[in-house]
Amino acid sequence: MRGTVLYGTRDVRVEERPEPEIVEPTDAIIRLSAACVCGSDLWPYRGIDPVAEPRPMGHEYVGVVEEVGSEVRNVKPGQFVVGSFFASDNTCEICQSGYQSSCVNRAPIGAIGTQAEYARIPLADGTLVATPDIPDDDLIPHLLAASDVLGTGWFGAVAAEAGPGKTVAVVGDGAVGLLAVLSAKQLGAERVIAMSRHEDRQKLALEFGATDIVEERGDAGVERIKELTGGLGAHSVVEAVGTQEAMMQAIRSTRPGGHVGFVGVLHGVEIPGEELFLSHVHLHGGPAPVRRFLPELIDLIWRRRIEPGKVFDLELPLEEAAEGYRAMDERRAIKALLRP
């Protein structure tokens, strides 16, 4: 089969890879209908996360079940499914508490690579959620978004305690940040402030429910948030970047007693202990437990209540995956969808 492999800094190739086979009786094989490039894929692409040897790429996926292992009961061949970027059994105590991305038996889908024609999904019963039927083609990008960026943005908003009567600020205008805006709006936030300097992303943020746009960054961004909130700061802030500047901007934009939901993959972040202690700000985040939210998100998409797939502003055949990486790296695209 054809699949994407990262060889080193800015060296993405689409080449022949072995077709997956059932390894464990809890596995499923799916034929990918769509995959995409994630913002977190850009860390190794840029060489910030070193690549020691060629590795398959991709952890966001939707497709049709082709084959299942002998112990799989919840999904069957022919069903269209959405999964998370971590495989989970969905039965252990950690999963049952809602943190499937820290399942005691978790398996990273990124190690398998879903920017490909087929993929083996471990722990299929706990990882895959079937849609009510085979979706119309126009729904596929929206369902693909649920596999990671929507689920991650949603978790960021939930972790930040977004809800009715709240002012929510979102730091980061990538796909996750934009979908955190959508999520905060869906969760009932009264006011949603998107921090963005890019006109195309500002436009999408407003479409997703943002009430205000703040272009300033760093200390200036913090001051602007406080100006908009009577000097107090936002009740809820979603950090969707993963850098030192973004994290400190998020914490400093939050009022005492408020909540920061951080879902950007952290790189080089060090939080001053005394400042955090004095801030009275709650911090919660990490790898999003997307599986917790999938049934609700799939239902919202299926009923056409939300359109998260609008973050895909570039669609390419799988063979042109390298261009998808380049376009996102150069900020010519918010998010690239790949069609095997």
C-alpha positions in Angstrom: 0.0 0.0 0.0 1.0 3.6 -0.3 1.8 5.5 2.9 3.6 8.6 4.2 7.0 8.3 5.8 9.1 11.0 7.4 12.9 10.5 6.8 14.2 13.7 8.5 13.8 17.4 8.6 11.4 18.5 5.9 11.8 15.2 4.1 8.4 13.6 3.7 7.9 10.8 1.1 5.0 8.7 0.0 6.2 5.2 -0.7 5.2 1.5 -0.6 4.6 0.2 2.9 3.5 -3.3 3.9 -0.2 -3.8 4.0 -1.4 -4.2 7.7 -2.5 -7.5 9.0 -4.4 -8.6 12.1 -1.8 -9.1 14.9 -3.9 -9.3 18.0 -7.4 -10.6 18.2 -8.5 -7.2 19.4 -7.3 -5.5 16.1 -9.2 -4.1 13.2 -8.0 -3.2 9.7 -9.6 -0.1 8.2 -9.5 1.3 4.7 -8.8 5.0 5.1 -11.4 7.3 3.5 -9.4 10.4 4.6 -6.5 11.4 6.7 -4.7 14.7 7.4 -1.6 16.5 8.5 -1.6 17.5 12.2 0.0 20.6 13.6 1.9 18.3 16.0 3.4 16.5 12.9 5.2 19.8 12.2 7.4 19.4 15.3 9.4 16.4 13.9 9.0 17.8 10.3 10.8 20.9 11.4 13.4 18.9 13.2 12.4 20.2 16.7 11.6 16.6 17.6 14.5 14.6 16.2 13.8 11.7 13.8 16.3 8.9 14.3 15.0 6.7 11.6 12.3 6.8 8.9 8.9 6.7 10.5 5.3 6.4 9.3 3.2 9.4 9.8 -0.4 10.2 10.7 -2.7 9.7 13.6 -6.0 11.2 12.5 -8.3 8.9 10.5 -11.7 7.8 9.4 -12.6 4.9 7.2 -14.4 1.6 6.5 -13.7 -1.5 8.5 -12.2 -4.2 6.3 -11.4 -7.0 8.8 -11.6 -7.5 12.6 -9.9 -9.9 15.0 -11.7 -12.8 16.6 -12.3 -10.8 19.9 -13.8 -7.7 18.3 -17.5 -7.2 19.1 -18.4 -3.5 18.8 -17.5 -2.9 15.2 -17.8 -5.0 12.1 -16.6 -5.0 8.4 -18.5 -2.5 6.3 -19.0 0.0 9.0 -17.7 3.6 8.7 -15.7 4.4 11.9 -13.9 7.3 13.6 -11.1 6.7 16.0 -8.8 8.6 18.3 -5.0 9.2 18.1 -4.5 6.9 21.1 -5.9 3.4 21.0 -7.6 2.5 24.3 -9.5 -0.4 25.8 -12.2 2.0 27.2 -12.7 -0.4 30.1 -9.8 0.2 32.5 -10.3 2.5 35.5 -8.5 5.4 33.8 -10.7 5.1 30.7 -13.8 4.8 32.8 -12.8 8.1 34.5 -12.7 9.7 31.1 -9.0 9.8 30.3 -8.7 7.2 27.5 -5.6 8.9 26.2 -3.9 7.6 29.4 -5.4 4.2 29.2 -3.2 1.6 31.0 -3.1 -0.3 27.7 -2.9 2.7 25.4 -1.1 2.5 22.0 -0.1 5.5 20.0 -1.7 5.5 16.5 1.1 7.8 15.3 3.5 4.8 15.6 1.2 3.0 13.0 0.8 5.9 10.6 -2.7 6.6 9.2 -1.5 8.8 6.3 -1.9 5.7 4.2 -4.4 3.6 2.3 -5.0 1.1 5.2 -4.2 1.0 8.9 -4.3 -1.6 11.7 -6.1 -0.2 14.7 -5.3 -1.9 18.1 -8.0 -2.3 20.8 -10.7 -1.7 18.1 -13.6 -2.1 20.5 -12.5 0.6 22.8 -11.0 2.9 20.1 -13.4 3.0 17.1 -16.9 4.5 17.1 -19.1 3.6 14.1 -21.3 6.2 12.5 -25.1 5.5 12.1 -24.5 4.7 8.4 -22.0 5.3 5.6 -21.8 9.1 5.6 -22.3 11.4 2.6 -19.0 12.4 1.2 -19.4 16.0 2.3 -19.5 14.8 6.0 -16.2 13.0 5.8 -14.0 16.1 6.5 -16.1 17.0 9.5 -15.9 13.4 10.9 -12.2 13.4 10.3 -11.8 16.5 12.4 -13.5 14.7 15.3 -10.6 12.2 15.3 -8.2 14.8 16.8 -8.5 18.5 16.3 -12.1 18.9 17.2 -11.8 16.5 20.1 -8.7 18.3 21.2 -10.3 21.7 20.9 -13.3 20.4 22.8 -11.2 19.0 25.6 -9.3 22.3 25.8 -12.6 24.1 26.3 -13.9 21.5 28.8 -10.6 21.7 30.7 -10.9 25.5 30.8 -14.5 25.1 32.3 -16.1 26.9 29.3 -19.8 27.3 29.8 -22.8 29.6 30.2 -22.0 33.1 31.5 -18.2 32.6 30.9 -15.8 34.6 28.8 -13.4 32.3 27.0 -10.2 33.4 25.4 -8.3 31.1 22.9 -4.5 31.4 22.5 -3.6 30.0 19.1 -5.4 30.2 15.7 -4.4 26.9 14.2 -7.0 24.2 13.6 -7.1 23.2 17.3 -7.5 26.8 18.5 -10.2 27.5 15.9 -12.1 24.4 17.0 -11.7 25.4 20.6 -13.6 28.6 19.6 -16.3 26.4 18.1 -16.3 24.2 21.2 -16.6 27.0 23.6 -19.5 28.4 21.7 -21.2 25.0 21.7 -20.7 24.6 25.4 -22.6 27.9 25.9 -19.9 30.5 26.5 -21.3 34.0 26.5 -18.2 35.6 25.0 -15.4 34.0 23.0 -12.2 35.9 22.3 -10.0 34.5 19.5 -6.4 35.6 19.5 -5.3 35.8 15.9 -3.3 38.0 13.5 -4.3 36.2 10.3 -7.4 37.5 8.4 -8.4 34.1 7.0 -8.3 32.5 10.4 -10.1 35.5 12.1 -12.9 35.1 9.6 -13.2 31.4 10.4 -13.1 32.1 14.1 -16.0 34.5 13.7 -17.9 31.9 11.7 -17.3 29.4 14.5 -18.7 31.8 17.1 -16.0 34.2 18.2 -17.4 37.5 19.5 -14.0 39.3 19.7 -10.7 39.2 17.9 -7.4 40.2 19.6 -4.4 40.6 17.4 -1.9 41.5 20.1 0.5 38.8 21.5 2.5 38.4 24.7 2.1 41.1 27.4 0.2 43.3 24.9 -2.3 40.4 24.3 -2.7 40.0 28.1 -3.5 43.6 28.6 -6.0 43.6 25.7 -7.8 40.6 27.3 -7.9 42.5 30.6 -9.3 45.6 28.9 -12.1 43.5 27.5 -12.9 41.9 30.8 -13.0 44.8 33.2 -9.4 44.4 34.2 -10.0 40.9 35.6 -9.1 38.5 32.8 -11.1 35.7 31.2 -12.9 33.1 33.2 -11.5 30.4 30.8 -8.5 30.3 28.5 -7.5 27.6 26.0 -3.8 27.3 25.2 -3.5 25.7 21.8 0.1 26.3 20.8 2.5 24.6 23.2 5.2 27.3 23.5 6.5 29.3 26.5 5.0 32.5 25.3 1.6 31.0 24.6 1.4 29.3 28.0 2.4 32.4 29.9 0.0 34.5 27.8 -2.8 32.0 28.7 -2.1 32.0 32.4 -1.7 35.8 32.6 -4.9 36.3 30.7 -6.9 34.3 33.2 -8.6 35.9 36.2 -8.0 34.6 39.7 -10.1 31.4 40.2 -10.3 30.9 36.4 -9.2 27.9 34.4 -6.6 27.3 31.7 -7.1 24.3 29.4 -3.8 23.5 27.7 -3.8 21.2 24.7 -0.8 22.5 22.7 2.0 19.9 22.7 4.4 21.6 25.2 7.9 22.3 24.1 10.4 24.0 26.4 7.7 25.4 28.7 8.7 26.3 32.2 6.1 27.9 34.5 7.5 30.2 37.3 6.3 28.5 40.5 5.7 31.7 42.5 3.7 33.4 39.7 1.5 30.3 39.4 1.1 30.1 43.1 -0.1 33.7 43.4 -2.3 33.6 40.3 -5.0 31.3 41.8 -5.4 29.9 38.2 -6.4 26.3 37.6 -4.3 24.4 35.0 -5.6 21.2 33.3 -4.8 19.7 30.0 -2.6 17.2 28.2 -3.3 14.7 25.3 -7.0 15.0 24.7 -9.1 12.0 25.7 -10.9 12.2 22.3 -12.6 8.9 22.8 -14.6 10.4 25.7 -16.2 12.9 23.4 -16.5 11.0 20.1 -20.2 9.8 20.5 -21.4 13.4 21.2 -19.2 14.9 18.5 -20.2 12.4 15.9 -23.9 13.0 16.7 -23.5 16.8 16.4 -21.8 16.3 13.0 -24.2 13.7 11.8 -27.1 16.0 12.5 -25.2 18.8 10.8 -25.2 21.0 13.9 -21.5 21.8 13.5 -19.1 21.9 10.6 -15.6 21.5 12.1 -14.2 20.3 8.7 -14.0 23.9 7.6 -10.5 24.0 9.1 -9.4 21.9 6.1 -8.6 24.6 3.6 -6.3 22.4 1.5 -7.3 19.0 0.1 -4.7 16.8 -1.7 -4.3 13.2 -2.9 -2.2 11.1 -0.6 0.6 11.1 -3.1 1.0 14.9 -2.6 1.3 14.7 1.2 4.7 16.5 1.1 3.0 19.6 -0.3 0.4 19.4 2.6 3.3 19.5 5.1 5.0 22.4 3.2 1.8 24.4 3.0 1.1 24.1 6.8 4.7 24.7 7.7 4.7 27.9 5.6 1.3 28.9 7.0 -0.3 28.8 3.5 -2.8 26.4 4.9 -4.6 25.9 8.2 -4.9 22.2 7.8 -4.3 19.8 4.9 -6.7 16.9 4.2 -5.3 13.8 2.4 -7.4 11.5 0.3 -5.9 8.0 -0.2 
